[in-house]
Amino acid sequence: MMETKIFLLGGYDLEMITIKKLLLDNGYNEGTEIFDQKLNWGANLSSYVHVLELNPEAKIYGIELNEDIETPNNYISIDHHNEKTHYPTSLEQVAELLNIELNKYQKLVAANDANYIPGMQELGATKEQIADIRKNDRAAQGVSPEDELLAIEAIKNKSIKNDITIVKSETSKFSTISDRLFGQYKELIVYTDDQLCYYGTIKTNILIKKYFNLIHKKTAYYGGNKSFFGITNSKTQTEQNIEYYVEEICNL
């Protein structure tokens, strides 16, 4: 008898949507083997507690889910962020699990998720392919036309401190800003009142060590081969407001 495999989908982006399509195309069915709560980034395993309880005999794979509850013995995490940043992307891990080869588009999606635009460039992607992937990724993350307009306005007011470009955003969809500024900065910080993201590799290792306690609390994260570092939920779970961290990072 074949072992039942169940997949729990995490926060939406282009990689997660591509994973879902890959599973569907290979015979897995939504509602019995694929469970999708259409969650945002930072999704928690507790969103699927009912699935865990109802399937004690199945092998359950949670894809990019914060383990905010105790995990059963039949649970396996699929991720490539934080302490798993050296792993293949979640899309590549699922493909290996299914024993299938990714096509060119899927490889570009994986490269985008692992190492953003430079990752796609390394695979020889054209400017048109890169623009298409990035547009699809923003759409998958729920970016609206209003978010795109807010990004354009925010960029007009960008500032620079210690060679770091700083943008105060009116939308939490930071990709609308980082995509537009790609290639125009050494380091970039985009932030709102309750979250920030540092883009670059110059300080990433320093930030990971300095804010290890926040990573442990799941309020900070990093990925993309350590090309970005973020802090979120600051109002409720960190000791300082976000502008404090912006200033601190700029002065490191």
Rosetta blueprint (number, residue, H / E / L):
1 M L
2 M L
3 E L
4 T L
5 K E
6 I E
7 F E
8 L E
9 L L
10 G L
11 G L
12 Y L
13 D L
14 L H
15 E H
16 M H
17 I H
18 T H
19 I H
20 K H
21 K H
22 L H
23 L H
24 L H
25 D H
26 N L
27 G L
28 Y L
29 N L
30 E E
31 G L
32 T L
33 E L
34 I E
35 F E
36 D L
37 Q L
38 K L
39 L L
40 N L
41 W L
42 G L
43 A L
44 N E
45 L H
46 S H
47 S H
48 Y H
49 V H
50 H H
51 V H
52 L H
53 E H
54 L H
55 N L
56 P L
57 E L
58 A L
59 K E
60 I E
61 Y E
62 G E
63 I E
64 E L
65 L L
66 N E
67 E L
68 D L
69 I L
70 E L
71 T L
72 P L
73 N L
74 N L
75 Y E
76 I E
77 S E
78 I E
79 D L
80 H L
81 H L
82 N H
83 E H
84 K H
85 T L
86 H L
87 Y L
88 P L
89 T L
90 S H
91 L H
92 E H
93 Q H
94 V H
95 A H
96 E H
97 L H
98 L H
99 N L
100 I L
101 E L
102 L L
103 N L
104 K H
105 Y H
106 Q H
107 K H
108 L H
109 V H
110 A H
111 A H
112 N H
113 D H
114 A H
115 N H
116 Y H
117 I H
118 P H
119 G H
120 M H
121 Q H
122 E H
123 L L
124 G L
125 A L
126 T L
127 K H
128 E H
129 Q H
130 I H
131 A H
132 D H
133 I H
134 R H
135 K H
136 N H
137 D H
138 R H
139 A H
140 A H
141 Q L
142 G L
143 V L
144 S L
145 P H
146 E H
147 D H
148 E H
149 L H
150 L H
151 A H
152 I H
153 E H
154 A H
155 I H
156 K H
157 N L
158 K L
159 S E
160 I E
161 K E
162 N L
163 D L
164 I E
165 T E
166 I E
167 V E
168 K E
169 S L
170 E L
171 T L
172 S L
173 K L
174 F L
175 S H
176 T H
177 I H
178 S H
179 D H
180 R H
181 L H
182 F L
183 G L
184 Q L
185 Y L
186 K L
187 E E
188 L E
189 I E
190 V E
191 Y E
192 T L
193 D L
194 D L
195 Q E
196 L E
197 C E
198 Y E
199 Y E
200 G L
201 T L
202 I L
203 K L
204 T H
205 N H
206 I H
207 L H
208 I H
209 K H
210 K H
211 Y L
212 F H
213 N H
214 L H
215 I H
216 H H
217 K L
218 K L
219 T L
220 A E
221 Y E
222 Y E
223 G E
224 G L
225 N L
226 K L
227 S L
228 F E
229 F E
230 G E
231 I E
232 T E
233 N L
234 S H
235 K H
236 T H
237 Q H
238 T L
239 E L
240 Q L
241 N L
242 I H
243 E H
244 Y H
245 Y H
246 V H
247 E H
248 E H
249 I H
250 C H
251 N L
252 L L
